[in-house]
Amino acid sequence: MSSVKDRARDFWDRISPRERRLVVVAAIALPLTVIIWLGLSIADGLSNMEARNDKMRKALVVLADLKARGPAQPADDVVATMGVEPLSLDTYLSNAAQKAGFTLKGTTPRNPVTRNGFVTNSVSCQISDLTIDQFKKFLQEVETGSKVVIVTRLDVRRDFKTKEKLDATLEVSTYSKEPPPKGEGGGSAGSAEKKGG
């Protein structure tokens, strides 16, 4: 350690007063330059993060609005025009995905649920690597394309590889009227056969 100090002292003694001033200026300017560069890098990073957060806030406002609406019950005019054949959710979601600018890889159907004279058919699907705008457009197409289709479950995650992209798992449901029971004739014929047997 002392040899380093000795060398530094020798160097300082050998150089001229003008060179000493330059060394002092360089010793002050170098850390200041590094500090300014670091400050600018941090400022750029913070502004990029703020822009990403702003986009995420807008997407969350849309999602909060969709959630606040909840699984809307079909209105009377919707019920009047509702048929007994359920809408093909696979085709419906594929068309919504195409309008949003991506291809849906597939859906997983759920068992239909019948309650209070209505049949609920649901499918779940996973989508990945979507921009916030694509995801927003897809949800708008799903929710506004038909009055008998709604998003009943939604789980959104940011992509770990690309922070500007989203991954999501969602469940979409459609409603139809319960079909009328099969003709009563079959049941009475069966009971008559039992009585005869």
PADODREN-386995 format. One record per residue (C-alpha): x, y, z; residue in one letter; residue number from 1; chain. Coordinates in steps of 0.1 Angstrom, whole numbers, plus 5000, padded with zeros to 4 digits. Example, Ala and Ser with C-alpha at 12.3 -4.5 7.8 and 13.67 -1.06 7.14 Angstrom:
BEGIN
+------+------+------+-----+-----+-------+
:   px :   py :   pz : res :   n : chain :
+------+------+------+-----+-----+-------+
: 5123 : 4955 : 5078 :   a :   1 :     A :
: 5137 : 4989 : 5071 :   s :   2 :     A :
+------+------+------+-----+-----+-------+
//
This chain:
BEGIN
+------+------+------+-----+-----+-------+
:   px :   py :   pz : res :   n : chain :
+------+------+------+-----+-----+-------+
: 5000 : 5000 : 5000 :   m :   1 :     A :
: 5028 : 5024 : 5009 :   s :   2 :     A :
: 5044 : 5017 : 4975 :   s :   3 :     A :
: 5012 : 5029 : 4958 :   v :   4 :     A :
: 5013 : 5061 : 4979 :   k :   5 :     A :
: 5050 : 5066 : 4971 :   d :   6 :     A :
: 5044 : 5062 : 4934 :   r :   7 :     A :
: 5015 : 5086 : 4935 :   a :   8 :     A :
: 5036 : 5112 : 4955 :   r :   9 :     A :
: 5065 : 5107 : 4930 :   d :  10 :     A :
: 5041 : 5112 : 4901 :   f :  11 :     A :
: 5026 : 5144 : 4917 :   w :  12 :     A :
: 5061 : 5158 : 4923 :   d :  13 :     A :
: 5073 : 5152 : 4888 :   r :  14 :     A :
: 5043 : 5169 : 4870 :   i :  15 :     A :
: 5041 : 5206 : 4864 :   s :  16 :     A :
: 5016 : 5229 : 4882 :   p :  17 :     A :
: 4995 : 5231 : 4850 :   r :  18 :     A :
: 4993 : 5192 : 4848 :   e :  19 :     A :
: 4984 : 5191 : 4885 :   r :  20 :     A :
: 4955 : 5214 : 4878 :   r :  21 :     A :
: 4944 : 5191 : 4849 :   l :  22 :     A :
: 4946 : 5160 : 4872 :   v :  23 :     A :
: 4925 : 5177 : 4899 :   v :  24 :     A :
: 4899 : 5188 : 4873 :   v :  25 :     A :
: 4898 : 5152 : 4859 :   a :  26 :     A :
: 4895 : 5138 : 4894 :   a :  27 :     A :
: 4864 : 5160 : 4900 :   i :  28 :     A :
: 4849 : 5158 : 4865 :   a :  29 :     A :
: 4851 : 5120 : 4862 :   l :  30 :     A :
: 4828 : 5112 : 4892 :   p :  31 :     A :
: 4805 : 5140 : 4882 :   l :  32 :     A :
: 4802 : 5126 : 4847 :   t :  33 :     A :
: 4794 : 5091 : 4861 :   v :  34 :     A :
: 4768 : 5105 : 4885 :   i :  35 :     A :
: 4751 : 5125 : 4857 :   i :  36 :     A :
: 4751 : 5095 : 4834 :   w :  37 :     A :
: 4736 : 5073 : 4861 :   l :  38 :     A :
: 4710 : 5099 : 4869 :   g :  39 :     A :
: 4700 : 5101 : 4832 :   l :  40 :     A :
: 4698 : 5063 : 4829 :   s :  41 :     A :
: 4676 : 5061 : 4860 :   i :  42 :     A :
: 4654 : 5089 : 4847 :   a :  43 :     A :
: 4649 : 5071 : 4813 :   d :  44 :     A :
: 4641 : 5039 : 4831 :   g :  45 :     A :
: 4616 : 5056 : 4853 :   l :  46 :     A :
: 4598 : 5073 : 4824 :   s :  47 :     A :
: 4596 : 5040 : 4805 :   n :  48 :     A :
: 4582 : 5023 : 4836 :   m :  49 :     A :
: 4557 : 5051 : 4840 :   e :  50 :     A :
: 4546 : 5047 : 4804 :   a :  51 :     A :
: 4541 : 5009 : 4809 :   r :  52 :     A :
: 4522 : 5016 : 4841 :   n :  53 :     A :
: 4500 : 5041 : 4824 :   d :  54 :     A :
: 4490 : 5015 : 4797 :   k :  55 :     A :
: 4484 : 4989 : 4825 :   m :  56 :     A :
: 4462 : 5014 : 4844 :   r :  57 :     A :
: 4441 : 5019 : 4813 :   k :  58 :     A :
: 4437 : 4982 : 4808 :   a :  59 :     A :
: 4428 : 4977 : 4844 :   l :  60 :     A :
: 4401 : 5004 : 4841 :   v :  61 :     A :
: 4386 : 4984 : 4812 :   v :  62 :     A :
: 4388 : 4952 : 4832 :   l :  63 :     A :
: 4372 : 4969 : 4862 :   a :  64 :     A :
: 4344 : 4981 : 4841 :   d :  65 :     A :
: 4338 : 4946 : 4827 :   l :  66 :     A :
: 4339 : 4931 : 4862 :   k :  67 :     A :
: 4315 : 4958 : 4875 :   a :  68 :     A :
: 4290 : 4949 : 4849 :   r :  69 :     A :
: 4293 : 4913 : 4860 :   g :  70 :     A :
: 4275 : 4883 : 4845 :   p :  71 :     A :
: 4245 : 4903 : 4832 :   a :  72 :     A :
: 4212 : 4885 : 4833 :   q :  73 :     A :
: 4196 : 4884 : 4798 :   p :  74 :     A :
: 4171 : 4912 : 4794 :   a :  75 :     A :
: 4135 : 4906 : 4784 :   d :  76 :     A :
: 4141 : 4915 : 4747 :   d :  77 :     A :
: 4171 : 4892 : 4747 :   v :  78 :     A :
: 4150 : 4864 : 4762 :   v :  79 :     A :
: 4123 : 4869 : 4736 :   a :  80 :     A :
: 4148 : 4865 : 4707 :   t :  81 :     A :
: 4168 : 4837 : 4724 :   m :  82 :     A :
: 4167 : 4803 : 4707 :   g :  83 :     A :
: 4171 : 4768 : 4721 :   v :  84 :     A :
: 4202 : 4762 : 4701 :   e :  85 :     A :
: 4233 : 4775 : 4718 :   p :  86 :     A :
: 4258 : 4798 : 4700 :   l :  87 :     A :
: 4290 : 4781 : 4689 :   s :  88 :     A :
: 4315 : 4797 : 4713 :   l :  89 :     A :
: 4345 : 4782 : 4695 :   d :  90 :     A :
: 4336 : 4800 : 4662 :   t :  91 :     A :
: 4325 : 4831 : 4681 :   y :  92 :     A :
: 4358 : 4834 : 4700 :   l :  93 :     A :
: 4379 : 4826 : 4669 :   s :  94 :     A :
: 4362 : 4854 : 4650 :   n :  95 :     A :
: 4367 : 4878 : 4680 :   a :  96 :     A :
: 4404 : 4869 : 4681 :   a :  97 :     A :
: 4408 : 4875 : 4643 :   q :  98 :     A :
: 4393 : 4910 : 4647 :   k :  99 :     A :
: 4418 : 4916 : 4675 :   a : 100 :     A :
: 4447 : 4905 : 4653 :   g : 101 :     A :
: 4457 : 4871 : 4667 :   f : 102 :     A :
: 4448 : 4835 : 4663 :   t : 103 :     A :
: 4430 : 4816 : 4691 :   l : 104 :     A :
: 4447 : 4782 : 4696 :   k : 105 :     A :
: 4416 : 4764 : 4709 :   g : 106 :     A :
: 4390 : 4762 : 4736 :   t : 107 :     A :
: 4380 : 4737 : 4762 :   t : 108 :     A :
: 4342 : 4731 : 4766 :   p : 109 :     A :
: 4326 : 4728 : 4800 :   r : 110 :     A :
: 4295 : 4707 : 4808 :   n : 111 :     A :
: 4262 : 4726 : 4801 :   p : 112 :     A :
: 4243 : 4738 : 4831 :   v : 113 :     A :
: 4205 : 4740 : 4830 :   t : 114 :     A :
: 4187 : 4762 : 4855 :   r : 115 :     A :
: 4154 : 4781 : 4856 :   n : 116 :     A :
: 4146 : 4773 : 4820 :   g : 117 :     A :
: 4180 : 4784 : 4806 :   f : 118 :     A :
: 4210 : 4764 : 4795 :   v : 119 :     A :
: 4245 : 4779 : 4801 :   t : 120 :     A :
: 4272 : 4766 : 4778 :   n : 121 :     A :
: 4308 : 4776 : 4787 :   s : 122 :     A :
: 4343 : 4772 : 4773 :   v : 123 :     A :
: 4376 : 4782 : 4787 :   s : 124 :     A :
: 4407 : 4793 : 4767 :   c : 125 :     A :
: 4442 : 4805 : 4772 :   q : 126 :     A :
: 4457 : 4833 : 4753 :   i : 127 :     A :
: 4493 : 4846 : 4755 :   s : 128 :     A :
: 4517 : 4872 : 4741 :   d : 129 :     A :
: 4489 : 4898 : 4735 :   l : 130 :     A :
: 4495 : 4935 : 4737 :   t : 131 :     A :
: 4471 : 4955 : 4759 :   i : 132 :     A :
: 4454 : 4969 : 4728 :   d : 133 :     A :
: 4448 : 4934 : 4713 :   q : 134 :     A :
: 4435 : 4921 : 4747 :   f : 135 :     A :
: 4412 : 4951 : 4750 :   k : 136 :     A :
: 4398 : 4947 : 4715 :   k : 137 :     A :
: 4393 : 4910 : 4720 :   f : 138 :     A :
: 4373 : 4915 : 4752 :   l : 139 :     A :
: 4352 : 4942 : 4735 :   q : 140 :     A :
: 4344 : 4919 : 4706 :   e : 141 :     A :
: 4335 : 4891 : 4730 :   v : 142 :     A :
: 4313 : 4912 : 4752 :   e : 143 :     A :
: 4296 : 4933 : 4725 :   t : 144 :     A :
: 4293 : 4908 : 4696 :   g : 145 :     A :
: 4263 : 4890 : 4710 :   s : 146 :     A :
: 4239 : 4898 : 4739 :   k : 147 :     A :
: 4239 : 4862 : 4750 :   v : 148 :     A :
: 4277 : 4859 : 4755 :   v : 149 :     A :
: 4296 : 4871 : 4785 :   i : 150 :     A :
: 4330 : 4866 : 4801 :   v : 151 :     A :
: 4323 : 4848 : 4834 :   t : 152 :     A :
: 4359 : 4844 : 4846 :   r : 153 :     A :
: 4391 : 4862 : 4838 :   l : 154 :     A :
: 4427 : 4858 : 4851 :   d : 155 :     A :
: 4453 : 4882 : 4836 :   v : 156 :     A :
: 4491 : 4879 : 4840 :   r : 157 :     A :
: 4520 : 4899 : 4826 :   r : 158 :     A :
: 4544 : 4880 : 4804 :   d : 159 :     A :
: 4577 : 4875 : 4822 :   f : 160 :     A :
: 4597 : 4875 : 4790 :   k : 161 :     A :
: 4581 : 4906 : 4775 :   t : 162 :     A :
: 4567 : 4931 : 4800 :   k : 163 :     A :
: 4545 : 4948 : 4774 :   e : 164 :     A :
: 4526 : 4916 : 4767 :   k : 165 :     A :
: 4498 : 4898 : 4786 :   l : 166 :     A :
: 4488 : 4862 : 4792 :   d : 167 :     A :
: 4452 : 4854 : 4802 :   a : 168 :     A :
: 4429 : 4826 : 4811 :   t : 169 :     A :
: 4392 : 4832 : 4806 :   l : 170 :     A :
: 4359 : 4815 : 4807 :   e : 171 :     A :
: 4332 : 4826 : 4783 :   v : 172 :     A :
: 4295 : 4816 : 4786 :   s : 173 :     A :
: 4265 : 4818 : 4763 :   t : 174 :     A :
: 4228 : 4813 : 4772 :   y : 175 :     A :
: 4200 : 4796 : 4754 :   s : 176 :     A :
: 4165 : 4785 : 4763 :   k : 177 :     A :
: 4160 : 4750 : 4776 :   e : 178 :     A :
: 4145 : 4729 : 4748 :   p : 179 :     A :
: 4109 : 4717 : 4753 :   p : 180 :     A :
: 4106 : 4682 : 4767 :   p : 181 :     A :
: 4104 : 4654 : 4742 :   k : 182 :     A :
: 4068 : 4644 : 4732 :   g : 183 :     A :
: 4047 : 4631 : 4761 :   e : 184 :     A :
: 4035 : 4602 : 4739 :   g : 185 :     A :
: 4067 : 4582 : 4743 :   g : 186 :     A :
: 4064 : 4583 : 4781 :   g : 187 :     A :
: 4028 : 4572 : 4782 :   s : 188 :     A :
: 4034 : 4544 : 4757 :   a : 189 :     A :
: 4062 : 4531 : 4778 :   g : 190 :     A :
: 4040 : 4531 : 4809 :   s : 191 :     A :
: 4012 : 4514 : 4790 :   a : 192 :     A :
: 4036 : 4486 : 4779 :   e : 193 :     A :
: 4046 : 4482 : 4816 :   k : 194 :     A :
: 4010 : 4479 : 4826 :   k : 195 :     A :
: 4003 : 4454 : 4798 :   g : 196 :     A :
: 4035 : 4434 : 4807 :   g : 197 :     A :
+------+------+------+-----+-----+-------+
//
